[in-house]
Amino acid sequence: MKRRIFPIAVILIAAARFAAEVAPPAPMKIVPSPQQVAWQRLELTMFVHFGVNTFTNREWGEGKEDEKIFNPEKLDARQWAKAAKAGGFKQIILTAKHHDGFCLWPSKYTNHSVKSSPWKDGKGDVVREFVDAARAEGLKVGLYLSPWDRNAPSYGDSPRYNEYYRNQLTELLSNYGEITEVWFDGACGEGPNGKRQVYDWPAVHELVLKLQPAALMFSDAGPGVRWIGNEKGTAGDPCWSVVNSKIWIAPGKAADGARDANKALQNGDPAGDAWIPGECDVSIRPGWFNHPAEDGKVKTADELVDLYFKSVGRNALMLLNVPPTRDGLFHDNDVRNMTEFRHKLDKIFAKNLAATRPVTATNTRGKSDAFAAANVVDDSAYTYWAADDNVTTATLEFDLGSPQKFSVAMIQEYIPLGQRIEKHTLQYLDGDQWKTAVTSSTIGHKRLHRFAPVTAQKVRLVIDQSLACPTISNVGLYFAE
């Protein structure tokens, strides 16, 4: 019988066709929106608390402050944006209005704003300068509008104030271009009539979706981004992006009978009903507004690095507040420590010892190159290794080529398909024995581990437990002094 010889090109085409026919894993029941994926990849966001409190040296104003005290004669929003960029921040959020009700833009619905101040003879607009400066430095823009307004006469007359609030929100979301994040909290009090204000959050959310459909909304309960349950800048461990949204009725208000609501925000719930990733807010100073007495109490670069590992490194986003001085500038101490923070991170992650190194997997989806283990060392957010559907435990083994010293590991899941991994272990080969460097829980967008330095040529990532077939987008090994 005559043997049939196939040209190599035909074989390659057939192999490529087979690879193309291997379907990707089915998404989990709850997955992020494209906007949520992009938001999580920002990793670092800056908050800017600025207003009349800056001039009264207070944290919460009473709403009775004289507008004439607001006069930041050297205000330079471009300096803020440049400092943010130097620190590696990708988005910046401004307190357009805090609880005192003073508006940093010339709102037509109140005189308690910059238009009644001596700054720029009442013709200035901090929000305009802020958004223009941020975009000039390539930063995304967010705005915070406090729901509590201690100046508004209608506050406490719920229908009237809700209309007033929506009117101001409309100004901010209609006149300043694309807004990536709209920040709310649950601050609430009594109005001049002695009645507690009742917010119409469904109407507020509807308005945001109408005016800025791509924007994510932050609050305790989401719907786009959730509070992490503390103001220390640290996420829980584990930290699931999926949560039970029924625990929270509205910002600042947990459901009746909800137990450990803040813990639920810290940890999330893999059996929850909504993808609402966590944002870890913290101030670079003890206070949220600038106070000269705190100039020597600015968080150090090392403290900021630690917060990065405990926020971004636990599948959350780090939101660092940096408050301008009365001059309208970031203080030199804040700028210096932020810049040094960036330099330290760059040094830690300068060299990925696993990059492009050989890696094998105990299982590869359909034995397809499209989901090969090599995808985890190509430094791409768009490729990933995946296992077959019936596989929930697997091992990726790396050969570093020669003994390498490392003390930091970075692992990323391919979150567009959902968060899957419940438990994982990082091991290294010492002689003929595999030893454990770290055992931990969830991964999500990014998981960072620090441990005592080890030296090894072979390392393996063990997926011990997963809700469905695991996916891994990137793995990195680094040495930090």
C-alpha positions as CSV (number, residue, x, y, z in Angstrom):
1,M,0.0,0.0,0.0
2,K,1.4,3.3,-1.0
3,R,1.9,5.7,1.9
4,R,0.4,9.2,1.6
5,I,2.8,12.0,2.5
6,F,1.2,15.3,3.6
7,P,3.1,18.6,3.1
8,I,4.1,20.3,6.3
9,A,1.9,23.3,5.5
10,V,-1.2,21.1,5.4
11,I,-0.3,19.6,8.7
12,L,0.2,23.1,10.3
13,I,-3.1,24.3,8.8
14,A,-4.9,21.3,10.2
15,A,-3.3,21.8,13.6
16,A,-4.3,25.5,13.6
17,R,-7.8,24.6,12.6
18,F,-8.0,22.0,15.5
19,A,-6.7,24.7,17.9
20,A,-9.2,27.2,16.7
21,E,-12.0,24.7,17.3
22,V,-11.2,24.4,21.0
23,A,-13.7,26.6,22.7
24,P,-12.7,28.8,25.6
25,P,-14.1,28.1,29.1
26,A,-17.6,29.0,29.6
27,P,-17.9,32.2,31.7
28,M,-18.8,32.0,35.3
29,K,-22.4,32.9,36.2
30,I,-21.2,36.4,37.4
31,V,-18.6,38.2,35.4
32,P,-17.3,41.8,35.2
33,S,-18.4,44.3,32.6
34,P,-15.7,45.6,30.2
35,Q,-15.7,48.8,32.2
36,Q,-15.0,46.9,35.4
37,V,-12.2,45.0,33.9
38,A,-10.6,48.2,32.6
39,W,-11.2,49.9,36.0
40,Q,-9.4,47.0,37.9
41,R,-6.4,47.2,35.5
42,L,-5.9,50.9,36.6
43,E,-4.8,49.5,40.0
44,L,-4.0,53.0,41.4
45,T,-6.5,55.9,41.8
46,M,-5.9,59.1,43.6
47,F,-8.5,61.0,45.7
48,V,-8.2,64.8,46.1
49,H,-10.1,66.2,49.1
50,F,-10.2,70.0,48.8
51,G,-12.6,72.8,49.7
52,V,-13.5,75.1,52.5
53,N,-12.3,72.6,55.1
54,T,-8.9,73.2,53.8
55,F,-9.1,76.8,55.0
56,T,-10.9,76.1,58.3
57,N,-8.5,73.3,59.2
58,R,-11.4,70.9,59.8
59,E,-12.5,67.5,58.4
60,W,-16.3,68.1,58.3
61,G,-17.7,71.6,57.7
62,E,-21.0,72.9,59.1
63,G,-22.2,74.5,55.9
64,K,-22.1,78.0,57.4
65,E,-18.6,78.8,56.2
66,D,-18.1,82.2,54.5
67,E,-17.3,81.6,50.9
68,K,-14.7,84.4,51.1
69,I,-12.3,82.1,53.0
70,F,-11.8,80.0,49.8
71,N,-8.9,81.6,48.0
72,P,-6.2,79.1,46.8
73,E,-4.0,81.8,45.2
74,K,-1.4,79.3,43.7
75,L,-3.8,76.6,42.7
76,D,-2.2,74.4,40.1
77,A,-4.3,71.4,39.1
78,R,-1.6,70.4,36.6
79,Q,0.8,70.0,39.6
80,W,-1.7,67.6,41.1
81,A,-2.0,65.6,37.9
82,K,1.8,65.5,37.3
83,A,2.4,64.3,40.9
84,A,-0.3,61.6,40.4
85,K,1.3,60.4,37.2
86,A,4.8,60.4,38.8
87,G,3.3,58.1,41.5
88,G,1.9,55.7,38.9
89,F,-1.7,56.6,39.4
90,K,-4.0,56.2,36.4
91,Q,-7.1,58.0,37.6
92,I,-7.8,61.0,39.9
93,I,-11.1,61.8,41.8
94,L,-12.0,65.2,43.1
95,T,-14.4,66.1,45.9
96,A,-16.5,68.5,43.8
97,K,-18.7,69.0,46.9
98,H,-18.2,67.7,50.5
99,H,-20.7,67.6,53.4
100,D,-20.4,71.4,53.9
101,G,-22.1,71.9,50.6
102,F,-19.5,74.3,49.1
103,C,-19.2,73.6,45.4
104,L,-15.9,73.7,43.6
105,W,-17.7,74.6,40.4
106,P,-20.1,77.6,39.8
107,S,-23.3,75.7,40.3
108,K,-26.3,77.7,39.2
109,Y,-28.4,76.1,42.0
110,T,-26.5,77.7,44.9
111,N,-24.4,80.7,45.8
112,H,-22.3,78.5,48.2
113,S,-19.7,77.9,45.6
114,V,-16.5,79.3,44.0
115,K,-18.5,82.0,42.3
116,S,-19.0,83.7,45.6
117,S,-15.3,83.5,46.6
118,P,-12.5,85.9,45.9
119,W,-10.6,83.2,44.0
120,K,-10.2,84.5,40.4
121,D,-12.8,87.2,41.3
122,G,-15.5,84.6,41.5
123,K,-15.0,83.5,37.9
124,G,-13.0,80.3,38.6
125,D,-13.9,76.7,38.3
126,V,-11.8,74.1,40.1
127,V,-13.6,71.2,38.5
128,R,-12.8,72.5,35.0
129,E,-9.2,73.1,35.9
130,F,-9.0,69.6,37.5
131,V,-10.5,67.7,34.6
132,D,-8.4,69.6,32.0
133,A,-5.2,69.0,33.9
134,A,-5.9,65.3,34.5
135,R,-6.6,64.7,30.8
136,A,-3.5,66.6,29.8
137,E,-1.5,64.0,31.8
138,G,-3.4,61.1,30.4
139,L,-5.4,60.4,33.6
140,K,-9.0,59.1,33.9
141,V,-11.3,61.4,35.8
142,G,-13.7,60.8,38.7
143,L,-15.9,63.1,40.7
144,Y,-17.4,62.9,44.3
145,L,-20.6,64.7,45.1
146,S,-21.5,64.3,48.8
147,P,-25.2,63.4,49.2
148,W,-25.2,65.2,52.6
149,D,-25.3,69.0,52.1
150,R,-25.3,71.0,55.4
151,N,-25.8,74.2,53.6
152,A,-28.8,73.5,51.4
153,P,-32.1,74.8,52.9
154,S,-34.0,72.0,51.2
155,Y,-32.0,69.3,52.9
156,G,-34.4,67.2,55.0
157,D,-37.3,68.0,52.7
158,S,-36.5,64.8,50.8
159,P,-38.3,65.3,47.5
160,R,-37.0,68.9,47.1
161,Y,-33.5,68.1,48.1
162,N,-33.4,65.0,45.9
163,E,-34.3,67.2,42.9
164,Y,-31.6,69.7,44.0
165,Y,-29.0,66.9,44.2
166,R,-29.9,65.5,40.8
167,N,-29.7,69.0,39.3
168,Q,-26.1,69.4,40.6
169,L,-25.2,65.9,39.5
170,T,-26.5,66.8,36.1
171,E,-24.2,69.8,35.9
172,L,-21.1,67.7,36.8
173,L,-21.9,64.8,34.4
174,S,-23.0,67.0,31.5
175,N,-20.4,69.8,31.3
176,Y,-17.0,68.2,32.0
177,G,-16.6,65.4,29.4
178,E,-16.1,61.7,30.2
179,I,-16.3,60.7,33.8
180,T,-14.9,57.3,34.6
181,E,-16.0,57.0,38.2
182,V,-18.8,58.7,40.2
183,W,-18.1,58.5,43.9
184,F,-20.9,58.4,46.5
185,D,-21.0,57.6,50.2
186,G,-23.7,57.2,52.7
187,A,-23.2,60.4,54.7
188,C,-26.6,61.5,55.9
189,G,-28.1,63.8,58.6
190,E,-31.0,66.0,59.5
191,G,-32.0,69.1,57.7
192,P,-33.0,72.5,59.0
193,N,-36.6,71.1,59.4
194,G,-35.2,68.5,61.9
195,K,-36.0,65.6,59.5
196,R,-33.5,63.1,58.3
197,Q,-33.0,63.2,54.6
198,V,-34.1,60.1,52.6
199,Y,-32.1,59.8,49.4
200,D,-33.6,58.5,46.2
201,W,-30.7,56.3,45.1
202,P,-32.5,54.5,42.3
203,A,-33.1,57.9,40.6
204,V,-29.5,58.9,41.1
205,H,-28.2,55.7,39.6
206,E,-30.6,56.1,36.7
207,L,-29.3,59.6,36.1
208,V,-25.7,58.5,36.1
209,L,-26.4,55.7,33.6
210,K,-28.2,58.2,31.4
211,L,-25.5,60.9,31.4
212,Q,-22.4,58.8,31.7
213,P,-23.3,55.3,30.7
214,A,-19.7,54.0,30.8
215,A,-19.0,55.4,34.3
216,L,-18.7,53.1,37.3
217,M,-20.5,54.2,40.5
218,F,-18.8,53.7,43.9
219,S,-20.7,53.3,47.1
220,D,-21.0,50.7,49.9
221,A,-23.3,48.6,47.8
222,G,-22.0,49.5,44.4
223,P,-23.5,49.1,41.8
224,G,-20.2,49.3,39.9
225,V,-17.6,49.4,42.7
226,R,-17.8,48.7,46.4
227,W,-16.3,50.1,49.5
228,I,-13.8,47.7,51.1
229,G,-15.3,48.1,54.5
230,N,-12.6,50.2,56.2
231,E,-10.6,53.4,55.5
232,K,-7.2,51.7,56.2
233,G,-6.6,50.9,52.5
234,T,-6.5,47.1,53.0
235,A,-8.7,44.4,51.4
236,G,-9.7,41.2,53.1
237,D,-8.2,37.8,52.5
238,P,-9.9,36.2,50.7
239,C,-11.2,39.0,48.5
240,W,-13.9,38.0,46.0
241,S,-15.1,40.5,43.4
242,V,-18.5,38.8,43.6
243,V,-20.7,39.9,46.5
244,N,-24.1,39.5,47.9
245,S,-25.6,42.8,47.0
246,K,-28.7,42.2,49.1
247,I,-26.7,42.8,52.3
248,W,-26.7,46.5,51.5
249,I,-30.0,48.5,50.8
250,A,-28.2,51.7,50.0
251,P,-24.9,53.5,50.7
252,G,-24.4,53.5,54.5
253,K,-27.4,51.3,55.2
254,A,-27.1,47.5,55.6
255,A,-30.1,45.3,55.3
256,D,-32.1,44.5,58.4
257,G,-30.5,41.4,60.0
258,A,-27.4,41.5,57.9
259,R,-24.5,40.2,59.9
260,D,-21.0,41.4,59.6
261,A,-21.8,43.7,56.7
262,N,-18.4,45.3,56.7
263,K,-16.8,41.8,56.7
264,A,-18.9,41.0,53.6
265,L,-17.4,44.1,51.9
266,Q,-13.9,43.0,52.9
267,N,-14.2,39.4,51.6
268,G,-17.0,39.3,49.1
269,D,-19.0,36.1,48.5
270,P,-18.3,33.6,45.6
271,A,-22.0,32.6,45.9
272,G,-23.1,36.2,45.5
273,D,-25.3,37.8,42.9
274,A,-23.2,40.7,41.5
275,W,-19.7,41.5,40.4
276,I,-18.8,44.6,42.4
277,P,-15.0,44.8,43.0
278,G,-13.5,46.4,46.0
279,E,-11.8,49.8,46.3
280,C,-9.5,50.5,49.2
281,D,-9.7,54.1,50.3
282,V,-7.0,55.6,52.5
283,S,-5.4,59.0,53.1
284,I,-1.7,59.7,52.8
285,R,-2.1,61.7,56.0
286,P,-4.0,61.1,59.2
287,G,-6.8,63.4,57.9
288,W,-8.6,63.6,54.6
289,F,-8.2,67.3,54.2
290,N,-4.8,69.1,54.5
291,H,-3.8,70.2,58.0
292,P,-0.4,71.8,58.4
293,A,0.2,70.1,61.7
294,E,0.2,66.8,59.8
295,D,3.0,67.7,57.4
296,G,5.4,65.4,59.3
297,K,2.9,62.6,59.4
298,V,2.8,61.7,55.7
299,K,2.8,58.0,55.0
300,T,6.3,56.9,53.9
301,A,7.0,55.2,50.6
302,D,7.5,51.9,52.4
303,E,4.1,52.2,54.0
304,L,2.5,53.0,50.7
305,V,4.2,49.9,49.2
306,D,2.7,47.8,52.0
307,L,-0.7,49.2,51.2
308,Y,-0.3,48.4,47.6
309,F,0.4,44.8,48.4
310,K,-2.6,44.7,50.7
311,S,-5.0,46.3,48.3
312,V,-4.0,45.7,44.6
313,G,-2.2,42.6,45.8
314,R,-5.4,41.2,47.2
315,N,-7.6,41.7,44.1
316,A,-8.8,45.3,44.9
317,L,-7.9,48.8,43.8
318,M,-5.9,51.3,45.9
319,L,-7.5,54.7,46.3
320,L,-5.0,57.1,47.9
321,N,-6.1,60.5,49.1
322,V,-3.7,63.4,48.7
323,P,-5.1,66.7,49.9
324,P,-3.8,70.1,48.5
325,T,-2.7,72.9,50.8
326,R,-4.4,76.3,51.2
327,D,-2.2,77.5,48.3
328,G,-3.9,74.9,46.1
329,L,-0.7,72.7,45.8
330,F,0.3,69.3,46.9
331,H,2.8,69.5,49.7
332,D,6.4,68.6,48.9
333,N,6.3,65.8,51.5
334,D,3.4,64.2,49.9
335,V,4.8,64.5,46.4
336,R,8.2,63.2,47.4
337,N,6.8,60.1,49.2
338,M,4.4,59.3,46.3
339,T,7.3,59.5,43.8
340,E,9.5,57.4,45.9
341,F,6.7,54.9,46.3
342,R,6.6,54.6,42.5
343,H,10.4,54.1,42.3
344,K,10.2,51.3,44.9
345,L,7.5,49.5,43.0
346,D,9.4,49.8,39.8
347,K,12.4,48.4,41.4
348,I,10.6,45.4,42.9
349,F,8.9,44.5,39.6
350,A,11.7,45.5,37.3
351,K,12.7,41.9,36.4
352,N,10.3,39.0,36.1
353,L,12.5,35.9,36.5
354,A,9.8,33.8,35.0
355,A,9.3,35.9,31.9
356,T,9.5,33.7,28.7
357,R,10.9,30.8,30.7
358,P,9.7,27.3,29.9
359,V,6.5,26.3,31.7
360,T,4.5,23.1,31.6
361,A,1.0,22.3,32.9
362,T,-0.5,19.0,34.2
363,N,-3.5,19.8,32.0
364,T,-4.1,22.2,29.0
365,R,-7.5,22.8,27.6
366,G,-8.0,20.6,24.6
367,K,-4.2,20.4,24.3
368,S,-4.5,23.7,22.4
369,D,-1.8,26.3,22.0
370,A,-4.5,28.9,22.4
371,F,-4.6,28.0,26.1
372,A,-1.0,26.8,26.5
373,A,0.9,27.2,29.8
374,A,3.4,29.5,27.9
375,N,0.7,32.2,27.9
376,V,1.3,32.9,31.6
377,V,4.8,34.2,31.0
378,D,4.1,36.4,27.9
379,D,3.2,39.5,29.9
380,S,-0.1,39.9,28.1
381,A,-3.5,40.6,29.7
382,Y,-5.3,39.1,26.8
383,T,-3.8,35.5,26.7
384,Y,-4.2,32.9,29.3
385,W,-3.7,29.2,30.2
386,A,-6.9,27.3,30.9
387,A,-7.6,23.7,31.9
388,D,-10.3,21.3,30.6
389,D,-13.8,21.7,32.0
390,N,-13.6,18.7,34.3
391,V,-10.4,19.9,35.9
392,T,-10.4,22.0,39.1
393,T,-6.9,21.2,40.4
394,A,-3.8,21.6,38.3
395,T,-0.1,22.5,38.5
396,L,2.0,24.9,36.4
397,E,5.7,24.2,36.7
398,F,8.4,26.8,35.7
399,D,12.0,26.3,34.9
400,L,14.0,29.4,35.6
401,G,17.1,28.1,33.7
402,S,19.4,28.3,36.7
403,P,19.0,28.9,40.4
404,Q,17.4,32.3,41.0
405,K,16.7,34.2,44.2
406,F,13.2,35.6,44.6
407,S,10.9,36.8,47.3
408,V,7.8,38.2,45.6
409,A,5.2,36.3,43.4
410,M,2.5,37.8,41.2
411,I,-0.4,35.8,39.9
412,Q,-3.3,37.0,37.8
413,E,-6.5,35.2,36.7
414,Y,-8.2,36.0,33.4
415,I,-11.1,37.8,35.1
416,P,-13.2,38.5,31.9
417,L,-14.3,34.9,32.4
418,G,-14.9,35.4,36.1
419,Q,-13.0,34.7,39.4
420,R,-12.6,31.0,39.9
421,I,-9.6,30.0,42.1
422,E,-10.4,29.4,45.8
423,K,-7.0,28.1,47.0
424,H,-3.4,28.0,45.6
425,T,0.1,27.2,46.7
426,L,3.5,28.4,45.5
427,Q,6.3,25.8,45.8
428,Y,10.0,25.6,44.9
429,L,12.3,22.6,44.4
430,D,15.0,22.4,47.1
431,G,17.2,19.5,46.2
432,D,14.7,16.7,45.5
433,Q,12.0,18.1,47.8
434,W,9.2,20.5,46.9
435,K,8.9,23.1,49.6
436,T,6.1,25.7,50.1
437,A,6.8,29.4,49.9
438,V,3.2,30.4,50.4
439,T,-0.3,29.0,50.6
440,S,-3.2,31.3,50.1
441,S,-6.8,31.7,48.9
442,T,-8.3,33.8,46.0
443,I,-6.4,35.3,43.1
444,G,-8.6,37.5,40.9
445,H,-7.2,40.4,38.9
446,K,-3.9,40.3,40.8
447,R,-2.5,38.5,43.8
448,L,0.8,39.5,45.3
449,H,2.8,37.5,47.8
450,R,5.9,38.4,49.8
451,F,7.9,35.8,51.6
452,A,11.4,35.1,52.9
453,P,13.9,35.0,49.9
454,V,14.4,31.5,48.4
455,T,16.7,30.3,45.7
456,A,15.5,27.7,43.2
457,Q,15.5,26.8,39.5
458,K,12.2,25.1,39.5
459,V,9.0,26.6,40.8
460,R,5.4,25.5,40.6
461,L,2.0,27.1,41.1
462,V,-0.5,24.5,42.4
463,I,-4.2,25.3,42.0
464,D,-5.5,23.4,45.0
465,Q,-9.2,24.3,44.7
466,S,-11.3,26.1,42.0
467,L,-15.0,26.7,41.4
468,A,-14.5,25.8,37.8
469,C,-11.7,25.0,35.4
470,P,-8.9,27.5,36.4
471,T,-7.5,30.2,34.1
472,I,-4.3,32.1,34.7
473,S,-3.2,35.1,32.7
474,N,0.2,36.0,34.1
475,V,2.7,34.8,36.7
476,G,5.7,36.7,37.8
477,L,8.6,36.0,40.2
478,Y,10.7,38.9,41.5
479,F,13.4,39.6,44.1
480,A,13.0,42.5,46.5
481,E,15.7,43.6,48.8
